[in-house]
């Protein structure tokens, strides 16, 4: 089998897992990010201070170190995870910390009078968030969320160091076996570039859709 066909087969084997872990981590990170942002925004100064610590720790430690610690250090505290589960969990926690900061900034950008009006109407906190705050800030935070999603695509490559058989892991295997590093790394770079372009295109389409729904623009 030629280097080209081996590389294409490696891309075909690694790409589904890369996309799967990325989508699962983005979904988990968005959910956890919203919950953390709501708790910090509505929970008072004590809750805000308590949750700020783990968020700042995650943001302050390189993702490669976090993945290493979770996978190789987890068994020392009874957390024995498979590479795929450890990769998904590490990327989800990493995503949640950054997504929570985007949502917090979105909450702060909404005039306080809107929240007060919701309270006067008798809406509970969860109703205020889902019916007032999230729709209002969706358009404003979407570019930042899309940018973070793009960063997370590229961070999936780090998971190869904990033996997750994703795109980088499978293509690197071909490069190591054939010593054709230039060809395999070029194919790897093109694969990530296409993923990033597709994500950016989807984000632009989503942004236009939200703008049409909320502002009536095209």
C-alpha positions as CSV (number, residue, x, y, z in Angstrom):
1,X,0.0,0.0,0.0
2,X,1.4,3.4,-0.9
3,X,2.0,6.2,1.5
4,X,-0.9,8.2,0.0
5,X,-3.4,5.4,0.4
6,X,-2.1,4.6,3.9
7,X,-2.5,8.2,4.9
8,X,-6.0,8.5,3.5
9,X,-7.0,5.3,5.3
10,X,-5.5,6.7,8.5
11,X,-7.5,10.0,8.0
12,X,-10.7,8.0,7.4
13,X,-10.1,5.9,10.6
14,X,-9.2,8.9,12.9
15,X,-11.5,11.6,11.6
16,X,-14.8,10.1,13.0
17,X,-13.4,9.8,16.5
18,X,-12.0,13.3,16.3
19,X,-15.3,14.8,15.3
20,X,-17.2,12.7,17.8
21,X,-15.0,13.7,20.8
22,X,-15.1,17.3,19.7
23,X,-18.9,17.5,19.3
24,X,-19.4,15.7,22.6
25,X,-17.0,18.0,24.4
26,X,-18.5,21.1,22.9
27,X,-22.0,20.0,23.9
28,X,-20.9,19.0,27.5
29,X,-18.8,22.2,27.8
30,X,-21.6,24.4,26.7
31,X,-24.0,22.9,29.2
32,X,-21.6,23.0,32.0
33,X,-20.4,26.5,31.0
34,X,-24.0,27.9,31.1
35,X,-24.6,26.3,34.5
36,X,-21.3,27.6,36.0
37,X,-22.0,31.1,34.5
38,X,-25.5,31.1,36.0
39,X,-24.3,30.0,39.4
40,X,-21.6,32.7,39.4
41,X,-24.0,35.4,38.1
42,X,-27.0,34.6,40.4
43,X,-25.4,32.7,43.3
44,X,-23.9,35.6,45.2
45,X,-20.3,36.5,46.0
46,X,-19.5,33.3,47.9
47,X,-20.6,31.0,45.1
48,X,-18.9,33.2,42.6
49,X,-15.6,33.1,44.5
50,X,-15.8,29.3,45.1
51,X,-16.4,28.6,41.4
52,X,-13.8,31.1,40.2
53,X,-11.0,28.9,41.6
54,X,-11.5,25.8,39.4
55,X,-12.2,28.0,36.4
56,X,-9.0,29.9,36.8
57,X,-7.0,26.8,37.5
58,X,-8.3,25.1,34.3
59,X,-7.6,28.3,32.3
60,X,-4.2,28.7,33.8
61,X,-2.9,25.2,33.1
62,X,-2.0,24.0,29.6
63,X,-4.5,21.5,28.2
64,X,-1.7,19.0,27.4
65,X,-0.8,18.9,31.1
66,X,-4.5,18.5,32.1
67,X,-4.9,15.6,29.8
68,X,-1.8,14.0,31.1
69,X,-2.8,14.4,34.7
70,X,-6.3,13.0,34.2
71,X,-5.3,9.9,32.2
72,X,-1.9,9.0,33.9
73,X,-2.6,10.5,37.3
74,X,-6.3,9.4,37.6
75,X,-5.5,5.8,38.6
76,X,-3.6,7.0,41.7
77,X,-6.9,8.4,43.1
78,X,-9.1,5.5,41.8
79,X,-10.1,7.2,38.5
80,X,-9.1,4.6,35.9
81,X,-10.5,5.9,32.6
82,X,-10.2,4.6,29.0
83,X,-8.2,7.0,26.7
84,X,-11.4,8.0,24.9
85,X,-13.4,8.8,28.1
86,X,-10.4,10.6,29.6
87,X,-10.0,12.6,26.4
88,X,-13.7,13.5,26.3
89,X,-13.7,14.5,30.0
90,X,-10.5,16.5,29.8
91,X,-11.7,18.4,26.8
92,X,-15.2,19.0,28.3
93,X,-13.8,20.5,31.5
94,X,-11.4,22.6,29.5
95,X,-14.2,23.8,27.3
96,X,-16.6,24.5,30.2
97,X,-14.1,26.8,31.9
98,X,-13.8,29.0,28.8
99,X,-17.4,28.8,27.7
100,X,-18.5,29.9,31.3
101,X,-16.4,33.1,30.9
102,X,-18.1,33.9,27.6
103,X,-21.6,33.4,29.0
104,X,-20.7,35.5,32.1
105,X,-19.5,38.3,29.9
106,X,-22.8,37.9,27.9
107,X,-24.9,38.2,31.2
108,X,-23.0,41.3,32.2
109,X,-23.6,42.9,28.9
110,X,-27.4,42.8,29.3
111,X,-28.8,45.9,31.0
112,X,-29.8,45.1,34.6
113,X,-33.2,46.5,34.0
114,X,-34.1,43.5,31.8
115,X,-33.5,41.1,34.7
116,X,-35.4,43.4,37.1
117,X,-38.3,43.5,34.7
118,X,-38.4,39.7,34.5
119,X,-38.4,39.5,38.4
120,X,-41.3,42.0,38.5
121,X,-43.2,39.8,36.1
122,X,-42.8,36.9,38.5
123,X,-40.3,34.9,36.4
124,X,-38.1,32.5,38.3
125,X,-34.3,32.6,37.8
126,X,-34.4,29.6,35.3
127,X,-37.2,31.3,33.4
128,X,-35.3,34.6,33.3
129,X,-32.2,32.8,32.0
130,X,-34.0,30.7,29.3
131,X,-36.6,33.3,28.2
132,X,-34.8,36.6,28.6
133,X,-31.0,36.4,29.0
134,X,-30.0,33.6,26.7
135,X,-32.0,34.8,23.7
136,X,-30.8,38.4,24.2
137,X,-27.1,37.5,24.4
138,X,-27.1,34.6,21.9
139,X,-26.1,36.8,18.9
140,X,-23.5,38.7,21.0
141,X,-21.7,35.6,22.3
142,X,-22.0,33.4,19.2
143,X,-18.7,34.7,17.5
144,X,-16.8,34.0,20.7
145,X,-18.4,30.6,21.2
146,X,-17.6,29.7,17.5
147,X,-14.0,30.8,18.0
148,X,-13.7,28.6,21.1
149,X,-15.2,25.7,19.2
150,X,-12.5,26.1,16.5
151,X,-9.8,26.1,19.1
152,X,-11.3,22.9,20.6
153,X,-11.0,21.2,17.2
154,X,-7.3,21.8,17.2
155,X,-6.9,20.8,20.9
156,X,-8.2,17.3,20.0
157,X,-4.8,16.7,18.5
158,X,-3.3,16.8,22.0
159,X,-5.3,13.7,22.9
160,X,-2.9,11.6,20.8
161,X,-0.5,11.8,23.7
162,X,-2.9,9.8,25.9
163,X,-3.2,7.2,23.1
164,X,-6.7,8.3,21.9
165,X,-6.9,6.9,18.3
166,X,-8.0,10.1,16.8
167,X,-6.8,11.9,13.6
168,X,-3.3,12.9,14.8
169,X,-2.7,9.6,16.4
170,X,-3.6,7.5,13.3
171,X,-1.8,9.8,10.8
172,X,1.3,10.0,13.0
173,X,1.4,6.2,13.1
174,X,1.7,6.2,9.3
175,X,4.5,8.8,9.4
176,X,6.4,6.9,12.0
177,X,6.1,3.6,10.1
178,X,7.0,5.0,6.7
179,X,9.2,8.0,7.6
180,X,7.1,10.0,5.1
181,X,6.5,12.8,7.7
182,X,6.2,15.6,5.1
183,X,3.3,13.9,3.2
184,X,1.5,12.7,6.3
185,X,1.8,16.0,8.2
186,X,0.5,17.8,5.1
187,X,-2.5,15.6,5.0
188,X,-3.0,16.1,8.7
189,X,-2.8,19.9,8.3
190,X,-5.3,19.9,5.4
191,X,-7.7,17.7,7.4
192,X,-7.8,20.1,10.4
193,X,-8.0,23.1,8.1
194,X,-11.1,21.6,6.4
195,X,-12.7,20.9,9.8
196,X,-12.0,24.5,10.9
197,X,-13.4,26.0,7.7
198,X,-16.6,23.8,7.9
199,X,-17.1,24.9,11.6
200,X,-16.6,28.6,10.7
201,X,-19.1,28.2,7.8
202,X,-21.6,26.6,10.1
203,X,-21.1,29.3,12.7
204,X,-21.7,32.0,10.1
205,X,-24.9,30.3,8.9
206,X,-26.1,30.0,12.5
207,X,-25.3,33.6,13.3
208,X,-27.3,34.8,10.3
209,X,-30.2,32.5,11.3
210,X,-30.2,34.0,14.8
211,X,-29.9,37.5,13.5
212,X,-32.9,36.9,11.2
213,X,-34.9,35.4,14.1
214,X,-34.1,38.1,16.6
215,X,-33.5,41.2,14.6
216,X,-35.4,40.5,11.4
217,X,-32.2,41.1,9.3
218,X,-30.9,39.0,6.4
